[in-house]
Amino acid sequence: MRHIKFSDNTDIIHRRLPFFLATEEWVARNLPAGDYFFSWQVDPTVICGRNQDILKEVDMDYCRENGIDVVRRRSGGGAVFADRENFMFSYITDGDDITGEFARYTEMIAQALRRIGIEAEPTGRNDITIQGRKVAGNAFYHIPGRCIAHGTMLYNFDPVHISKALTPSRAKLESKGVKSVQSRITCLKQEGISLAPEDFESYMIRSITDSDPYILSAADIAEIERIEETYYAPSFLKTDTGSDSVRSDARIVTNHTRLDGIGEFYIEYTLDSQNRIDDFRISGDFFMSEETDIRISRRLNGIPCEKEALRQAILHIDPASVIPCLTHDKLLDLIIP
């Protein structure tokens, strides 16, 4: 595995988080076949999953008042808080087996921790835990021929920012058997790690990579910056509350459900005067292999909101190929509980 190394330009450490997400994309789309890994840090930032409604997951007023950046990533999963007391890891590999490569990545990180006496294990959909408490959250996404996984590693954490910036639903917390975000996490410092932060980062890079690094050039950085701009587009951030206008004759339907092992779902759509679905939207902390808007939402617009009509419509959708483990019956129950 090859380490992606930024030049010694100190400007890199002040970059906003989307710059590093754009670096993953650039590596996946431009470098030769093989495995790549790099580590990075950012100023206080909340990173929301690709399908999440930011206004439901984040206290935007608190973030604005405390200088916490709020961004969205291309991978699914839930919102996380990052700052300079934790490390972010990025892993890019070949292939289309997203589930298999993601499992390989989380086990690789857990093994590296175990070698320095931290008894870490991959658990659930995406976490790495120590005695049941989360120390790392991870997510993944896919472009043709390449898988990208990334995650946080809590060396230390600010309990105030984490508890106040993130506002997960009660259903999500109850699914973890806890009452707050803070109560279900730990960090390497609490677990007695003997390495200083800078030594830990160097250790992880040495432990995971095994060949000469690829050093990003000025030309590479310029291309990465062009990708970075797409992360700030309003259409990608989607921090509004929905459609700008809703017809006076439309009825708004909202459903909120958590499916064990799959994730949290918010289903929202309007019904016209003939009971047909319009503006169908699906958000939540689930993982996805393909875009939900193209593969699911657009195909349901115009369908009568009746179980049999919807059942026939979703037979032409393969839900599990978009959201792992989501069946036709579960998708139908999400739309009409």
N, C-alpha and C positions, 0 to 999 in steps of 0.2 A: 504494500500500500504506500502511496506517495503523499507526502505532506505538501499542502498548498501554503506557501509562505509569502506574506506581504513584505514589501521592501522595508528598509529601516526608516522610511519616511514617517515621522511622528504624527503626521496629519491623520494617518489611518486610525489611531486610537480614539479620535474624536468623531468618527463617522457615526451616522445614525444607523439603526439596526437594518433597514432595508438594503443598505450597501452590502452587507454580508450575505443576506438572502440572495441578492443579485449575483454575488460571487459564486454561490452554489449553482445557480442557473447557468452562468457563463462557463463554469467548469464542465457541467453536464453536457452542454451544447457544443463545446469547442475543443476540449482536450481529448487525446487518444484514449482508446479503451483501457480500462484498468480501474483500480480503486483509489480514491482520494479522500483525505481527511484534513480538517483544520479546526483551530480553536480561536475564539474571539470573545470580546467583552464589550459592553455598551453602558452608557449612562442609563438611569432609571427609565424603563420602558415596559409597557404592557403589550404583549403580542397575542392577538386574537387569531383563532383558527379561520380557515378559508370560508366556512359556512356559518360562522357565528354572527348573531346580531350584536354588534358592539355595545349598543345602548342597554342591552339586557345583561351584559357580562361585566361592564366596567362602570365605575363611578367617574364619569367624565369631569364633573366639577372638581372632585378631589384631585384628579390627575392634573387638570389645568392649574389649580392653586399650588400644587407641589412640584411643578415642572416635570411631570412624568409624561413621556412621549407615549402615544397610542398608535399602533400600526397593525396591519394584517399580514399574515403569511399565506403562501399558496397551499400549504398542507392543511389537513383537517385537524380535529382534536380541539382541546379547550384552551382558554386564555391562560397565559402564564405571565409572571412578573420577572423581569431581569434587571440586574444592575451590576456594578463592578465587584460585588461580593460573590458573584457566581460566574461560571464559565459556560459558554455556548459551544457546542460541538456540531460539526457538519460532516456528513459522510456521503460520498457520491460513488455509485457502483454501477456496473453494467447489468443489463437484463430487464425483464418485465415481471419477475416474480416478486411483487411488492411485499407480500406477507412474509415470504421466506427471508428476503434480504433485511427486512425490518427486524425480524427475530435475531438474525445473525448480528446485526448492529448492536442491539440492546445487550445481547449476551457478551459481545466483545467488550463493551464498556463495563459491564458487571465483573467480568473476569479481571480486567485491569485493576478495579477497585479491590477485589479479593486478594490480589497479589501483594497489596500493601496493608493487608489486615482488616479491610472494611468488608464485612460480610453482606455484600449486596446481591440482590436477585432480581431478574426481570419478573414483573407480575402484571396481571390484568392485560389490558389492551396495549398500554404504552409506557408504564411506569417502571422505574428501577427503585426498589425499596430496601430499607435496612430494618429488619424486625418489624415489618409491616408499615413503616412510615416512609413516605416518598422522599427521595433525595434527588431524583431526576425525572423529568417528564419529557417525552419524545413524540415526534410526529413524522410523517413521511408523505411524499407525493411522487408522481411518476410522469416522465416525459418519454416518448417512444425510444426504447432501447436503454434507458437510464432510470435508476431509482435514486431518490434523494431522501436521506433521513437526517434529522437534526433534533437537538434537545438541549435542555438546561442541565447544569450540574451545580447544585447548591453547595458551595464551599461554606458560606455563611448567609444569613438573610436578615432583612429588616422586617420584623413581625408587624409593625404598624402599617407600612406601605402595602404589604401583601394582604393584610386583612381589610384595609380600607379601599384599595384601588380595585380589587376584584370583588365582584358581587354575584357569585354563582347561585343558582336556584337552590331552594331547600331540598328538592328532589335529588339533585346531584350530590349534595353533601350527605343526605341520608343513604344514598346508594353506596357511599364509602364508609358508612357507619360512624360518621363524625358530625360535630356541630359547627365547625368552622374550618376555613382553609388552613389556618395556622396549626390546628390540632392534628392534622394528618401529614405534616411534613417534618423532616429533620434536615440536618446539614452535616457536611464532613467535619466541621469544627466541633459540633456537638458530639460527634461519634469518635472524637479523639484522634483525628488524623495527625501524623507527626510531620508531614510536609508543609512548608510555607506555601502560600498561594502560587507564587511564581514557580516554585519547585514542582508543585503538583501539576501545573500546566505542562511543564517540560517533560515530566514523567509520562503523562498521558500521550503526548506526541511521540516520544521514544517507544512507548509500549505498543502503540498501534501501527505506526509507520515503519517501513523497513527499507526505504530506498532514498536516493538523493531528492531533496525537495524541488518542487516546481516554484520558481520565484516569479511572481506576477510583475510584468513590465508596465511601464507608463502607458503603453498602447492597450494592454489588457485592462488596466484600471479605467481608461476612457470608455472602453466597451461596456465594462461593468456598470459604470455610471449611467449609461444610456438605458440599461435594463432597470437600474434602480428607480428611474423616474416613473416607471409603470406602477410602482408600489404606492405612489402618492396620488394617483388618479382618483378623483371622486367616485368614479364608477367601480373602482376596486375596493376602496375603503368602505363605501356604503355606510356612512354614519348617519344617514337620514332615517326617518321613521317609516319609510315606505313610499308609495306612489305619491306624486305631487297632487293628484286630484283623483277623487273617487266619485263616480256618478251618484246622484242623489237617490236613484232607484236601486243601488247595489247594497247587498247585505254583506258584512264582513264576518268571516269565520276564522277563529283561531283555536288551535288545539296544541296542547303541550303534553308530551309523553316522554318517559325515559325507558328505553329498552335495554335490559340487562345484556352486557357484553357487546353492545353496539353503540349506545350513546344516547344523548338527549336530543329531542326533536321539537322544533317549533314549526307547526304547519299554519300557514296563513293564506287565505284566498278570499276573493269576493264572489258573490253570486248575483247574476243579473236577473231581470224580471222573469226569465224563462228557466231559472234554477240551473243555469250553466256556469261552470267554473271559469273564473278569469283571474289574471295576475296571481297565479299560484306560486308560492314561495316556500322553500324549505330551508331552515337554518338549524344550527345546533353544533354540538361538539363531536359529532361522528367523524370517522375517517372516510375518505372516498378515493376511488381509483380513477374516476372520471368526473367531469363537471356535472353537477346535479341539475343545473339550469338547462343544459342542452339535452341531457339524457332522460330527465324526469319532468321537470316543471313545464317546459314548453309543450310536452306531449299531452298534458292534462288540461291545458286551457281549451275551453270550448266544449268540454265533456259535461253532460248532465250530471248533477251531483246526486246520483242514485247508485246504490251498491252494485247492481248488475251492470249498469253502463260503465262504471269505473272498473269493475272486474274485467270486462272485455277489453277496455282500453289498456290496462296495465299488463295484459297478457303479451303485448307487443314490446314491453320493457323488461329488461333483465336487471332487476334491482340489485342483486348481489354483485353484478359486475361494476356497479357504480358505488354502492355502499356495502362493504363486505358483511355477509350474514343477513342482509335484509331480504326477506322473502316477499312474494306477491301478497300473501295474506297479511303480513305485517304492514306493508305499505298501504294496503286498503284500510286497515284499522287505524293507521295514522291519519288518513284523510277523513274517514267517517268512523269515529270510535264506537 
